[in-house]
Amino acid sequence: MACCKDKERSEFDNMAEGEERDSLREIHVPVKKTGLFGSVYYNNPPSWKEWYKPGALPFLKMKCLEKNEAGIPSNEEDLNKELPVHKIDGEGKKTLERPKSDIQYMWIGHATFLVQFDDITVLTDPVFLYRCSPVQVVGPYRYRPTPCEIEDLPKIDAVIVSHNHYDHLEHDAVIKLNNRFSKIKWYVPEGTKTWFQKYDCNNVKEMTWWEENTLSDERLDVKFCCVPAQHWSQRTPIDAMKSLWCGWVIKAKHTFYYSGDTGYCPVFKTIGEKYGPMDLSAIPIGCYAPRDFMKPQHIGPKEAVMVHEEVGSKFSVGIHWGTFNGLGSHEFYLEPRDLLIEEVEKAKKVNKNLGDFITVEHGEIKTIDDSVGAKL
């Protein structure tokens, strides 16, 4: 891994794919480079000026010199009061099996989000284990448990995966989902298909930015669209940037947008122009401090509201917060929620038509109808 901004830029700025593109793709297309022995490396477009890949030395500097303000209580009673977890019971399972409204959703935790609309059920970035780590003895851990297990979920039609970081992709969850739902379809970014095939996932659609695919021959009315995000990939010490990262738009009668992990960049207006408005969006609001380290890869509440507005989201839910300890961010654990409320209020003073953007509690099964105007 490179350790400074200048080195990261010099390695990738001259990459080019050489294919003809329309104006949209010319502006926002991943750059690719073929290295030794045919290895392919990816990076964000050079025109995204805020981007550089966070290196090892800046990470160590952050860990050693920056004060961690997370302040996560050790008292379970305090955590249950501030961040309740609604465990899925029999009634909850029935609600998931028979959605109450045109659009129903549940935040399972961090970036794992269940959305149901237009007779499909989709799961984002499946992670259910206690630690998001290669092993379960060290690494970032949950201070808020999952509200359910994979066995509690209704039939999953598709899983969308944004990238291969451990807090977004868990091999145990992939195996369990694949075993339980034989017809499940996996939508994954370019460069990750072979990883899924190792776990006997055969219905895998690997895609690059702006590529589109229909769910099945029976559901041609449901389109999955791979869209850009400003991030990076790595799962082992030797595979940095060897697979792509992305967000997803699912278009049917309604439209759902999942941004994946991302820094703020010029692409969101383009996504909104091409696929918006979005009926529901899941947008990250946490893991953003200190900003000098996190800014290229993660948005905070202020930028999340900008993304919400630029993609034309009628209703958004804040994710990627309030779940794991040890991911590297230093903001107070409730700050993403509190700042989001402030930023939405500011934005609505300027844009009276701004859609609602809220947070919800782990395991709450919600519809947009019963969420509009709500605040946590």
RODREN-270086 format. One record per residue (C-alpha): residue number from 1; residue in three letters; x, y, z. Coordinates in nm, 2 decimals, padded with zeros to 4 digits. Example, Ala and Ser with C-alpha at 12.3 -4.5 7.8 and 13.67 -1.06 7.14 Angstrom:
<nodes>
NODE,k,r,xx,yy,zz
NODE,1,Ala,01.23,-00.45,00.78 $
NODE,2,Ser,01.37,-00.11,00.71 $
</nodes>
This chain:
<nodes>
NODE,k,r,xx,yy,zz
NODE,1,Met,00.00,00.00,00.00 $
NODE,2,Ala,00.13,00.34,-00.08 $
NODE,3,Cys,00.17,00.58,00.21 $
NODE,4,Cys,00.11,00.92,00.07 $
NODE,5,Lys,-00.12,01.11,-00.16 $
NODE,6,Asp,00.14,01.20,-00.42 $
NODE,7,Lys,00.25,00.84,-00.47 $
NODE,8,Glu,-00.11,00.71,-00.50 $
NODE,9,Arg,-00.19,00.97,-00.77 $
NODE,10,Ser,00.13,00.91,-00.97 $
NODE,11,Glu,00.06,00.54,-00.99 $
NODE,12,Phe,-00.29,00.58,-01.14 $
NODE,13,Asp,-00.34,00.92,-01.30 $
NODE,14,Asn,-00.21,00.80,-01.64 $
NODE,15,Met,-00.44,00.50,-01.66 $
NODE,16,Ala,-00.69,00.48,-01.95 $
NODE,17,Glu,-00.92,00.22,-02.09 $
NODE,18,Gly,-00.90,00.32,-02.45 $
NODE,19,Glu,-01.26,00.23,-02.54 $
NODE,20,Glu,-01.51,00.47,-02.69 $
NODE,21,Arg,-01.75,00.60,-02.44 $
NODE,22,Asp,-02.04,00.84,-02.43 $
NODE,23,Ser,-02.01,01.17,-02.25 $
NODE,24,Leu,-02.14,01.03,-01.93 $
NODE,25,Arg,-01.89,00.75,-01.91 $
NODE,26,Glu,-01.61,00.97,-02.02 $
NODE,27,Ile,-01.66,01.19,-01.71 $
NODE,28,His,-01.73,00.91,-01.46 $
NODE,29,Val,-01.56,00.58,-01.55 $
NODE,30,Pro,-01.32,00.37,-01.34 $
NODE,31,Val,-00.96,00.37,-01.46 $
NODE,32,Lys,-00.80,00.03,-01.52 $
NODE,33,Lys,-00.44,-00.07,-01.54 $
NODE,34,Thr,-00.29,-00.41,-01.63 $
NODE,35,Gly,00.01,-00.49,-01.42 $
NODE,36,Leu,00.26,-00.78,-01.42 $
NODE,37,Phe,00.13,-01.12,-01.50 $
NODE,38,Gly,-00.20,-00.98,-01.62 $
NODE,39,Ser,-00.32,-00.84,-01.29 $
NODE,40,Val,-00.59,-00.57,-01.33 $
NODE,41,Tyr,-00.59,-00.27,-01.09 $
NODE,42,Tyr,-00.87,-00.01,-01.05 $
NODE,43,Asn,-00.89,00.34,-00.94 $
NODE,44,Asn,-01.13,00.64,-00.93 $
NODE,45,Pro,-01.13,00.89,-01.22 $
NODE,46,Pro,-00.85,01.14,-01.21 $
NODE,47,Ser,-01.11,01.42,-01.25 $
NODE,48,Trp,-01.23,01.34,-00.89 $
NODE,49,Lys,-00.99,01.58,-00.73 $
NODE,50,Glu,-01.07,01.50,-00.37 $
NODE,51,Trp,-00.96,01.14,-00.41 $
NODE,52,Tyr,-00.65,00.97,-00.29 $
NODE,53,Lys,-00.61,00.63,-00.15 $
NODE,54,Pro,-00.55,00.64,00.23 $
NODE,55,Gly,-00.21,00.49,00.30 $
NODE,56,Ala,-00.06,00.30,00.59 $
NODE,57,Leu,00.14,00.58,00.74 $
NODE,58,Pro,-00.15,00.83,00.76 $
NODE,59,Phe,-00.35,00.55,00.92 $
NODE,60,Leu,-00.09,00.50,01.18 $
NODE,61,Lys,-00.06,00.87,01.24 $
NODE,62,Met,-00.43,00.89,01.29 $
NODE,63,Lys,-00.44,00.60,01.54 $
NODE,64,Cys,-00.14,00.74,01.74 $
NODE,65,Leu,-00.20,01.11,01.73 $
NODE,66,Glu,-00.57,01.18,01.68 $
NODE,67,Lys,-00.80,01.16,01.99 $
NODE,68,Asn,-01.08,00.90,01.96 $
NODE,69,Glu,-01.40,01.08,02.06 $
NODE,70,Ala,-01.63,00.77,02.00 $
NODE,71,Gly,-01.72,00.75,02.37 $
NODE,72,Ile,-01.92,00.42,02.33 $
NODE,73,Pro,-02.07,00.33,02.67 $
NODE,74,Ser,-01.97,00.01,02.83 $
NODE,75,Asn,-02.31,-00.01,03.01 $
NODE,76,Glu,-02.56,-00.21,02.81 $
NODE,77,Glu,-02.85,-00.02,02.97 $
NODE,78,Asp,-02.72,00.31,02.83 $
NODE,79,Leu,-02.67,00.15,02.49 $
NODE,80,Asn,-03.02,00.00,02.49 $
NODE,81,Lys,-03.16,00.34,02.57 $
NODE,82,Glu,-02.97,00.53,02.30 $
NODE,83,Leu,-02.96,00.27,02.03 $
NODE,84,Pro,-03.23,00.01,02.08 $
NODE,85,Val,-03.22,-00.31,01.89 $
NODE,86,His,-03.56,-00.46,01.79 $
NODE,87,Lys,-03.51,-00.84,01.78 $
NODE,88,Ile,-03.73,-01.00,01.51 $
NODE,89,Asp,-04.01,-01.21,01.67 $
NODE,90,Gly,-04.28,-01.42,01.51 $
NODE,91,Glu,-04.49,-01.11,01.42 $
NODE,92,Gly,-04.18,-00.95,01.26 $
NODE,93,Lys,-04.12,-01.25,01.05 $
NODE,94,Lys,-04.48,-01.24,00.93 $
NODE,95,Thr,-04.44,-00.87,00.84 $
NODE,96,Leu,-04.13,-00.95,00.64 $
NODE,97,Glu,-04.30,-01.23,00.46 $
NODE,98,Arg,-04.60,-01.01,00.38 $
NODE,99,Pro,-04.49,-00.65,00.34 $
NODE,100,Lys,-04.73,-00.39,00.47 $
NODE,101,Ser,-04.67,-00.13,00.20 $
NODE,102,Asp,-04.54,-00.08,-00.15 $
NODE,103,Ile,-04.19,-00.01,00.00 $
NODE,104,Gln,-04.08,-00.18,00.32 $
NODE,105,Tyr,-03.73,-00.18,00.47 $
NODE,106,Met,-03.52,-00.28,00.77 $
NODE,107,Trp,-03.18,-00.16,00.89 $
NODE,108,Ile,-03.00,-00.47,01.01 $
NODE,109,Gly,-02.69,-00.28,01.10 $
NODE,110,His,-02.40,-00.08,00.96 $
NODE,111,Ala,-02.43,-00.13,00.58 $
NODE,112,Thr,-02.66,-00.43,00.58 $
NODE,113,Phe,-03.01,-00.32,00.48 $
NODE,114,Leu,-03.32,-00.51,00.37 $
NODE,115,Val,-03.55,-00.35,00.12 $
NODE,116,Gln,-03.88,-00.49,-00.02 $
NODE,117,Phe,-04.07,-00.33,-00.31 $
NODE,118,Asp,-04.25,-00.44,-00.63 $
NODE,119,Asp,-04.25,-00.80,-00.52 $
NODE,120,Ile,-03.88,-00.83,-00.47 $
NODE,121,Thr,-03.66,-00.85,-00.16 $
NODE,122,Val,-03.30,-00.73,-00.18 $
NODE,123,Leu,-03.02,-00.74,00.08 $
NODE,124,Thr,-02.73,-00.50,00.08 $
NODE,125,Asp,-02.37,-00.59,00.18 $
NODE,126,Pro,-02.44,-00.89,00.40 $
NODE,127,Val,-02.25,-00.89,00.74 $
NODE,128,Phe,-02.39,-01.08,01.04 $
NODE,129,Leu,-02.09,-01.20,01.24 $
NODE,130,Tyr,-01.98,-01.04,01.57 $
NODE,131,Arg,-01.65,-00.91,01.41 $
NODE,132,Cys,-01.60,-00.78,01.06 $
NODE,133,Ser,-01.26,-00.93,01.04 $
NODE,134,Pro,-01.07,-01.22,00.87 $
NODE,135,Val,-01.09,-01.39,01.21 $
NODE,136,Gln,-01.33,-01.38,01.50 $
NODE,137,Val,-01.07,-01.32,01.78 $
NODE,138,Val,-00.95,-00.97,01.68 $
NODE,139,Gly,-01.08,-00.68,01.47 $
NODE,140,Pro,-01.37,-00.44,01.47 $
NODE,141,Tyr,-01.67,-00.57,01.68 $
NODE,142,Arg,-02.03,-00.50,01.72 $
NODE,143,Tyr,-02.14,-00.29,02.02 $
NODE,144,Arg,-02.50,-00.33,01.88 $
NODE,145,Pro,-02.60,-00.68,01.79 $
NODE,146,Thr,-02.79,-00.79,01.48 $
NODE,147,Pro,-03.17,-00.78,01.52 $
NODE,148,Cys,-03.20,-01.11,01.33 $
NODE,149,Glu,-03.01,-01.40,01.18 $
NODE,150,Ile,-03.01,-01.51,00.82 $
NODE,151,Glu,-03.26,-01.79,00.92 $
NODE,152,Asp,-03.51,-01.51,01.02 $
NODE,153,Leu,-03.51,-01.35,00.67 $
NODE,154,Pro,-03.78,-01.38,00.41 $
NODE,155,Lys,-03.69,-01.52,00.07 $
NODE,156,Ile,-03.41,-01.30,-00.08 $
NODE,157,Asp,-03.42,-01.25,-00.45 $
NODE,158,Ala,-03.09,-01.07,-00.49 $
NODE,159,Val,-02.80,-00.94,-00.29 $
NODE,160,Ile,-02.61,-00.63,-00.40 $
NODE,161,Val,-02.25,-00.59,-00.29 $
NODE,162,Ser,-02.06,-00.26,-00.30 $
NODE,163,His,-01.70,-00.38,-00.24 $
NODE,164,Asn,-01.50,-00.64,-00.06 $
NODE,165,His,-01.40,-00.47,00.27 $
NODE,166,Tyr,-01.48,-00.69,00.56 $
NODE,167,Asp,-01.74,-00.46,00.71 $
NODE,168,His,-01.94,-00.50,00.38 $
NODE,169,Leu,-01.88,-00.86,00.28 $
NODE,170,Glu,-01.87,-01.16,00.50 $
NODE,171,His,-01.80,-01.51,00.37 $
NODE,172,Asp,-02.01,-01.69,00.64 $
NODE,173,Ala,-02.32,-01.48,00.54 $
NODE,174,Val,-02.26,-01.55,00.17 $
NODE,175,Ile,-02.24,-01.92,00.23 $
NODE,176,Lys,-02.56,-01.93,00.45 $
NODE,177,Leu,-02.76,-01.71,00.21 $
NODE,178,Asn,-02.65,-01.92,-00.09 $
NODE,179,Asn,-02.74,-02.24,00.09 $
NODE,180,Arg,-03.08,-02.11,00.21 $
NODE,181,Phe,-03.20,-01.94,-00.11 $
NODE,182,Ser,-03.10,-02.16,-00.40 $
NODE,183,Lys,-03.21,-01.91,-00.67 $
NODE,184,Ile,-03.06,-01.60,-00.51 $
NODE,185,Lys,-02.88,-01.37,-00.75 $
NODE,186,Trp,-02.56,-01.19,-00.66 $
NODE,187,Tyr,-02.48,-00.85,-00.80 $
NODE,188,Val,-02.11,-00.77,-00.75 $
NODE,189,Pro,-01.85,-00.52,-00.87 $
NODE,190,Glu,-01.61,-00.62,-01.14 $
NODE,191,Gly,-01.32,-00.83,-01.02 $
NODE,192,Thr,-01.50,-01.02,-00.74 $
NODE,193,Lys,-01.69,-01.29,-00.92 $
NODE,194,Thr,-01.43,-01.55,-00.87 $
NODE,195,Trp,-01.43,-01.49,-00.49 $
NODE,196,Phe,-01.81,-01.57,-00.49 $
NODE,197,Gln,-01.76,-01.88,-00.70 $
NODE,198,Lys,-01.52,-02.02,-00.44 $
NODE,199,Tyr,-01.83,-02.04,-00.21 $
NODE,200,Asp,-02.04,-02.22,-00.48 $
NODE,201,Cys,-02.23,-01.90,-00.58 $
NODE,202,Asn,-02.32,-01.97,-00.94 $
NODE,203,Asn,-02.58,-01.70,-01.01 $
NODE,204,Val,-02.34,-01.41,-01.00 $
NODE,205,Lys,-02.36,-01.11,-01.22 $
NODE,206,Glu,-02.03,-00.91,-01.21 $
NODE,207,Met,-02.07,-00.55,-01.34 $
NODE,208,Thr,-01.88,-00.23,-01.39 $
NODE,209,Trp,-02.01,00.13,-01.36 $
NODE,210,Trp,-02.31,00.22,-01.57 $
NODE,211,Glu,-02.37,-00.14,-01.67 $
NODE,212,Glu,-02.73,-00.27,-01.63 $
NODE,213,Asn,-02.89,-00.61,-01.59 $
NODE,214,Thr,-03.24,-00.75,-01.55 $
NODE,215,Leu,-03.32,-00.97,-01.25 $
NODE,216,Ser,-03.43,-01.27,-01.45 $
NODE,217,Asp,-03.63,-01.38,-01.76 $
NODE,218,Glu,-03.94,-01.37,-01.54 $
NODE,219,Arg,-03.86,-01.03,-01.40 $
NODE,220,Leu,-03.75,-00.82,-01.69 $
NODE,221,Asp,-03.92,-00.52,-01.53 $
NODE,222,Val,-03.66,-00.51,-01.25 $
NODE,223,Lys,-03.33,-00.36,-01.36 $
NODE,224,Phe,-03.01,-00.35,-01.15 $
NODE,225,Cys,-02.77,-00.07,-01.24 $
NODE,226,Cys,-02.41,-00.05,-01.12 $
NODE,227,Val,-02.32,00.31,-01.05 $
NODE,228,Pro,-02.00,00.49,-00.94 $
NODE,229,Ala,-01.88,00.55,-00.59 $
NODE,230,Gln,-01.55,00.70,-00.47 $
NODE,231,His,-01.38,00.44,-00.26 $
NODE,232,Trp,-01.13,00.15,-00.29 $
NODE,233,Ser,-01.10,-00.22,-00.24 $
NODE,234,Gln,-00.88,-00.46,-00.04 $
NODE,235,Arg,-00.94,-00.79,00.14 $
NODE,236,Thr,-00.59,-00.93,00.18 $
NODE,237,Pro,-00.24,-00.78,00.20 $
NODE,238,Ile,-00.18,-00.84,-00.17 $
NODE,239,Asp,-00.51,-00.75,-00.35 $
NODE,240,Ala,-00.54,-00.38,-00.30 $
NODE,241,Met,-00.74,-00.22,-00.58 $
NODE,242,Lys,-00.77,-00.55,-00.77 $
NODE,243,Ser,-01.15,-00.53,-00.77 $
NODE,244,Leu,-01.39,-00.25,-00.83 $
NODE,245,Trp,-01.63,-00.08,-00.59 $
NODE,246,Cys,-01.97,00.07,-00.67 $
NODE,247,Gly,-02.32,00.18,-00.56 $
NODE,248,Trp,-02.64,00.03,-00.70 $
NODE,249,Val,-02.97,00.16,-00.84 $
NODE,250,Ile,-03.26,-00.09,-00.86 $
NODE,251,Lys,-03.53,00.03,-01.10 $
NODE,252,Ala,-03.88,-00.13,-01.12 $
NODE,253,Lys,-04.21,00.05,-01.06 $
NODE,254,His,-04.02,00.21,-00.77 $
NODE,255,Thr,-03.65,00.30,-00.76 $
NODE,256,Phe,-03.40,00.22,-00.48 $
NODE,257,Tyr,-03.05,00.37,-00.45 $
NODE,258,Tyr,-02.77,00.22,-00.23 $
NODE,259,Ser,-02.46,00.44,-00.25 $
NODE,260,Gly,-02.21,00.19,-00.09 $
NODE,261,Asp,-01.91,00.34,00.08 $
NODE,262,Thr,-01.81,00.66,-00.09 $
NODE,263,Gly,-01.64,01.00,-00.05 $
NODE,264,Tyr,-01.81,01.30,-00.20 $
NODE,265,Cys,-01.74,01.35,-00.57 $
NODE,266,Pro,-01.91,01.50,-00.88 $
NODE,267,Val,-02.09,01.18,-00.98 $
NODE,268,Phe,-02.41,01.20,-00.78 $
NODE,269,Lys,-02.58,01.47,-00.99 $
NODE,270,Thr,-02.51,01.24,-01.29 $
NODE,271,Ile,-02.66,00.94,-01.11 $
NODE,272,Gly,-02.97,01.15,-01.03 $
NODE,273,Glu,-03.00,01.27,-01.39 $
NODE,274,Lys,-02.98,00.92,-01.53 $
NODE,275,Tyr,-03.18,00.72,-01.28 $
NODE,276,Gly,-03.36,00.95,-01.04 $
NODE,277,Pro,-03.58,01.04,-00.87 $
NODE,278,Met,-03.52,00.77,-00.61 $
NODE,279,Asp,-03.81,00.66,-00.40 $
NODE,280,Leu,-03.59,00.52,-00.13 $
NODE,281,Ser,-03.21,00.56,-00.07 $
NODE,282,Ala,-02.97,00.41,00.19 $
NODE,283,Ile,-02.68,00.65,00.23 $
NODE,284,Pro,-02.39,00.63,00.48 $
NODE,285,Ile,-02.36,00.90,00.74 $
NODE,286,Gly,-02.09,00.77,00.98 $
NODE,287,Cys,-01.72,00.67,01.00 $
NODE,288,Tyr,-01.61,01.02,00.88 $
NODE,289,Ala,-01.37,01.15,01.14 $
NODE,290,Pro,-01.09,01.26,01.14 $
NODE,291,Arg,-01.18,01.43,00.81 $
NODE,292,Asp,-00.83,01.46,00.67 $
NODE,293,Phe,-00.80,01.08,00.67 $
NODE,294,Met,-01.16,00.98,00.61 $
NODE,295,Lys,-01.28,01.24,00.36 $
NODE,296,Pro,-01.16,01.07,00.04 $
NODE,297,Gln,-01.35,00.74,00.13 $
NODE,298,His,-01.64,00.83,00.35 $
NODE,299,Ile,-01.90,01.10,00.35 $
NODE,300,Gly,-02.03,01.26,00.67 $
NODE,301,Pro,-02.39,01.39,00.75 $
NODE,302,Lys,-02.34,01.72,00.56 $
NODE,303,Glu,-02.22,01.55,00.24 $
NODE,304,Ala,-02.48,01.27,00.28 $
NODE,305,Val,-02.75,01.53,00.26 $
NODE,306,Met,-02.59,01.67,-00.05 $
NODE,307,Val,-02.59,01.32,-00.20 $
NODE,308,His,-02.95,01.28,-00.10 $
NODE,309,Glu,-03.04,01.60,-00.28 $
NODE,310,Glu,-02.83,01.54,-00.59 $
NODE,311,Val,-02.96,01.19,-00.67 $
NODE,312,Gly,-03.31,01.32,-00.63 $
NODE,313,Ser,-03.40,01.10,-00.33 $
NODE,314,Lys,-03.76,01.14,-00.21 $
NODE,315,Phe,-03.68,00.96,00.11 $
NODE,316,Ser,-03.34,00.84,00.26 $
NODE,317,Val,-03.22,00.64,00.55 $
NODE,318,Gly,-02.88,00.69,00.71 $
NODE,319,Ile,-02.67,00.38,00.75 $
NODE,320,His,-02.30,00.30,00.82 $
NODE,321,Trp,-02.31,00.42,01.18 $
NODE,322,Gly,-02.40,00.30,01.53 $
NODE,323,Thr,-02.30,-00.06,01.49 $
NODE,324,Phe,-01.93,-00.15,01.50 $
NODE,325,Asn,-01.64,-00.03,01.72 $
NODE,326,Gly,-01.29,-00.03,01.58 $
NODE,327,Leu,-01.34,00.07,01.22 $
NODE,328,Gly,-01.10,00.36,01.25 $
NODE,329,Ser,-01.34,00.65,01.28 $
NODE,330,His,-01.32,00.89,01.58 $
NODE,331,Glu,-01.65,01.08,01.59 $
NODE,332,Phe,-01.88,01.05,01.89 $
NODE,333,Tyr,-02.09,00.74,01.84 $
NODE,334,Leu,-02.42,00.94,01.83 $
NODE,335,Glu,-02.29,01.23,01.63 $
NODE,336,Pro,-02.39,01.10,01.29 $
NODE,337,Arg,-02.75,01.09,01.39 $
NODE,338,Asp,-02.75,01.43,01.56 $
NODE,339,Leu,-02.56,01.61,01.29 $
NODE,340,Leu,-02.79,01.45,01.02 $
NODE,341,Ile,-03.09,01.61,01.19 $
NODE,342,Glu,-02.92,01.95,01.19 $
NODE,343,Glu,-02.80,01.92,00.83 $
NODE,344,Val,-03.15,01.82,00.70 $
NODE,345,Glu,-03.30,02.12,00.88 $
NODE,346,Lys,-03.05,02.35,00.72 $
NODE,347,Ala,-03.10,02.21,00.38 $
NODE,348,Lys,-03.48,02.23,00.40 $
NODE,349,Lys,-03.46,02.60,00.47 $
NODE,350,Val,-03.30,02.64,00.12 $
NODE,351,Asn,-03.49,02.36,-00.06 $
NODE,352,Lys,-03.85,02.34,00.06 $
NODE,353,Asn,-03.90,02.03,-00.16 $
NODE,354,Leu,-03.61,01.83,-00.01 $
NODE,355,Gly,-03.71,01.47,00.07 $
NODE,356,Asp,-03.70,01.34,00.42 $
NODE,357,Phe,-03.37,01.19,00.54 $
NODE,358,Ile,-03.39,01.01,00.87 $
NODE,359,Thr,-03.22,00.74,01.09 $
NODE,360,Val,-03.40,00.43,01.22 $
NODE,361,Glu,-03.33,00.18,01.50 $
NODE,362,His,-03.17,-00.16,01.43 $
NODE,363,Gly,-03.44,-00.41,01.34 $
NODE,364,Glu,-03.73,-00.17,01.30 $
NODE,365,Ile,-03.95,-00.28,01.01 $
NODE,366,Lys,-04.06,00.04,00.85 $
NODE,367,Thr,-04.25,00.17,00.54 $
NODE,368,Ile,-04.20,00.51,00.39 $
NODE,369,Asp,-04.56,00.59,00.47 $
NODE,370,Asp,-04.50,00.55,00.84 $
NODE,371,Ser,-04.15,00.71,00.83 $
NODE,372,Val,-04.22,01.04,00.67 $
NODE,373,Gly,-04.15,01.32,00.91 $
NODE,374,Ala,-03.99,01.09,01.16 $
NODE,375,Lys,-03.67,01.17,01.35 $
NODE,376,Leu,-03.46,00.94,01.57 $
</nodes>
